[in-house]
């Protein structure tokens, strides 16, 4: 592992720790534990089963993009590889995308570098869907979500002046940065970060093109899988409201907003969304008038239940894969080839 990869991992753990500390720093842990004590376990199990179903649909969608390449494998292999990838992400952010390709090669013999191309396509599609849905959630609930940033803007006049000066300095820095980037754009185009961003944009474009090149029937199935995945994400976020009496009254649309805000937490490079999901989920509920204690309890229950499910099912999948005979390209080789 390169030194920069080690530093990224250390940073991700540090960031997760900072966010968890911020979420819990002013809370009475005993009160939070008391809120969690009387869970409605049936709803929690239903949420976990819905999450498993979403991962199953994701595996099917992944396999659909391999069919034009005359690469086929069983649905169970696709599912186990997908779950293995999620388990990998809990340990190391972004590691799972490479890891699941290696597991699929172990299970079915499909070349890891080939299946990774299909992963890039599906992630590009999900990025587009996420941006669209997040925009709907944000702009339709702007007045409420604005409450999330109010605590950072409140204070006496002197504090407010300091905050506005800080915001002004950040804005000036941002504008200056854009100007400098424009001036050095030719030299910048030769840097690694530029190539990474450029590759990401191209990946989104190529992913959209690849989907539209599918045969009519396969295209419809692909769209159906995508809708099913996001419906499962929505339902599993909403169902957890029923786990706690204090959040059971929240509406379906709040569940939709929670799905998007929790998803935003997953975008941040922390191991399995630790810390970042807790922050966004709890802040979202507080914006809807739920107490801080209950909001944090919800975030802990939601994230912990999903993490336990992923590590359990993903761990079993990894064990099964290691009993399979065949050559497995190492994750490091896959990552190097992808870069």
N, C-alpha and C positions, 0 to 999 in steps of 0.2 A: 504494500500500500504506500502511495506517495505521501510525502510530508504534508502537502497541501490538502490531501484527503483526510489525513489525521486531524489537521487544524480545523477543517470544516466540521468534522464530527464533534470535536471538542466544543466548537462554537455552538453547534445545534443543541448539545446537552446544556451548555451554559445559558442559552436563550430560553430553553424549556424551564430551567430552574428559576430564572429571573421572573418569567411570566407566572409560574406557579406561586412564587413568593408574593408577587403583587396581588394575585387573586386572593390569597389566604392571609395576608399580613394583618388585616384588621378584623379578622373573623374569629369568633369563638368556636374552636374546633369541636368542643363538646356539643354545642348547639347544632352544628352541621351534622355531626354523627347522629344526634337525636332525630333530625329530619329524615335521615336515611334509614333509621331503624325499622320503620313500618312501611316497607316497600310493598307494592302490589306486584308480586313476582310473575304472575301470569302475563302481564303487559310487557315486562322486561324480557321474558323469554320470547314473546311474540316479536319484539323489536329485533332481537338477535337472529331469529329465524328469517325475518324479512331481510336483514343484512346479508345472511348467507345466500338467500335467493338472488339478491342483487349481484353478488359475486359470481353466482352460477350463470346468470344472464351475461355478465361481462366475459366470462370464459367462452360462452357460445358465440358472442359477437367477435371475439378475437379469432376463433376458429373460422368464422365466415370469411375473414380477410385472407385466410391462408388457402382457401379452396381454389381461387383463380391460379394459384401457383402449383396446383395439383398436390397439395400437402393436406392430408387428412389424418385425424386422430379421434379418439373417443371423447365424448363429452366429459367423462370422468377425469381423463387426463388433463383436459383444458381447465376444469374446475380446480383440480389439485394444484396445478401449476400456478393458477391465479391466486389461490389462497396462500401458497408458499411465498409468492411475491409480496402479499400484504404483510405476512409475518416478517419478511425481510425489512420492510419499511418501518416496522415498529422498532427494530434494532438500529438501523442506519437509514436516515432519510434518503429517498430516491434510489436506494440499493435494490429494492424489490423489483424494479422494472427489468434489470439485468438478471436478477436471480431467478425470476419465474421463467425466463427464456431458457436458462440452463436446466431447470427442473423439467421443462417440457421436452427438452432434448433427451434427458435421462429417461423420461417416461415413454416417449414415442419415436425418438430418433430424428425429429424435425430439427434441422440446423438452427442453433440458437440465434445466429446473426440474421437469419431469414425471418424468424418469428419476431425478432426485435423490431424489424421494419414495420410489422403489423401493429406492434405496441405503440410505436411513434404515431401511426395514423390514428389509432383510437384515442390517444391522449390529445392529439390535435383537435379531434372532433369534440371531445369532452370540454376542452378549453373554450371552444366557441359556444357550446351549450351553457357552460357556466357563466360566461360573460353576459349572455342574453338573459338568463334567469336572474342573475345577481342584479342586473340593471332594473329589471321589473320589480324585484323585492325592494331595492334601495329607493327608487324614485316614488314608488307607490306608498312607501312607509317612511318617507324622509323625515316628517315631523316627529315621528316616534324614535327613529334611529338616531336623530340628532341629539336625543337625550343621552346617548352613549358618550358624546364628547363634551357635554355640559360640565361634568365634574372637573374636566381639565381646563375649563375656561372660567370657572367661578373663582372669586377671591375679592379682596379689597382693591381699592383704586391703584395702589402702588403695585400690588401683585399683577393686576390686569395690565398695567402699563408694561411691566417686565415681560409678560406673556406675549403682548402684541409686538414688542420690540423683538422678542425671540422669533415669533412667526414671521415678522418682516425680514429679519436676517436670513431665515431659512428660505423664504421666497426669493430674496435677492441672490442668495447662493445658488438656488435652483436655476434662476434666469441666467446668471453668469455662467453656470455650468453648461447650459444649453448653447450659449454663445461660443464658449470655448470649444465645445464638441463640434460645432459647425465649422469653426476655423481650422480645426485639426482633423477634419473628417477623412482626408486622404490617408494620413498616417494611422488614424484610428482603424481604418478598414483592414489593416494588416495585423491587428491585435487579436488575441484569443477570445476576449469577451465579445468583440464585434462579430467574430465568426460564429460564436455560440448563439447570439441573438439572431443573426442572419439565418442560421440553420433552423432555429425555432420557427421563424416566420415562414421559411420555405417549407418546413415540415407541416405547418398548418395548411398552407396552400396545396401541397401535394396530397395531404390527407383528405381534404375536401374533394380534390380531383379523383382520387382513388375510389372514394365512396360513390361518386356520381358515375364512375365507369362500370360499376357493378351491373349485372343483368337486372332487369326490372323486378323479378321475384326476389332476388338476393338483396336488392336495394330496399325493398319494402320490409323484408325481414330485418335488415340492419337497422332501419329506422325504428321498427317495433322493439328490438332489443334495447336500443338507446332510450326509448320512452319508458320501457319496463324498468331499466336500471334507475332512472331518475325518479320514477314513481315509488320504487322501493326505498330510495334515499329519503324521499319526502315522508313516506309512511313511518319509517323507522324513527325519524326525528319526532314526528307528531305523537306516536304511540308512547314514547317515554314520558310525555306530559302526564299520561294516565298512571304512571308509576307512583307519583307523589300526589297527595290530595290537594296540595296548595297550587299545583299547576294543571290539574285535571280539567279545569274549565276553559283553558286556552283554546282558541279556534284553530281550524285547519290552516288558515292563512298565516297565523303566527308560526305554525309548524313549518310552512313553506319558508318563511323568513329565517327560522332557526336552521333549516337545512342549508341555506345559502351562507349564513354567518358562520356556521360550524365548518362548512366547506372552505370558507376563507381562512379559517384557522388551520385546516389541513394543507393549504397552499404554503404556509410558512414552514421553512425547513427545520422542524423539530421532530424528534423521534416519535412517529405515530401520532403526531398532532398534540403531544403532551405539552401542557402549558398554554399553547396557542388556542386550542379548541376550548379549554377551560375558560380562558379569558373572553373570547368572543361569545360563547354560549351564555356565560353568566351575565356579561354586560348587556346582551340582547334581552334577557328576561327582566333585568332590572329596569330597562327602558320601557318595558310593558307593565311596570308597577309591581313586579314580584320582589319580595324581600331579598336582600343580599344572601342571607343564610340559605333560603330555598333555592335561589339561583345557582349558588355554588354547589349545593347538594345535587341539583339536576345535572350540572356539568360533570361532576364526579361520577354519578351513576351512569350517564350516557357513555362517557369516554371509557370508563373502566369495564363496563359490560361488553363494549365492542372490542376492546383490546384483549380481554380474556377469550372471547369467541375467536378472534383472529389467531391468537397464539395457539389455542387448542386445535382448531381445525387446520390451520396452517402447519403446525408442528406435526400432526398426524400425517398430513400430505407429504411433508419432507421425509418422514420416516418410511412411508410406503415407497416413495421415489428411490430411496437409497437401497431398497430391497430389489429394485428392478435392475436387470442386467443391461449393460450398454455403456457407451462412452458419453461422458458429460463434459462438455467444454467448460472450463473454469469461468466463473463470473468475471474475474479480472480480464480474461481474454475477450469476453463479450464486450466489456466496457471499453477496452482499448480499441477494438474494431469499430465500435459505434462512434468513437471520437475521431 
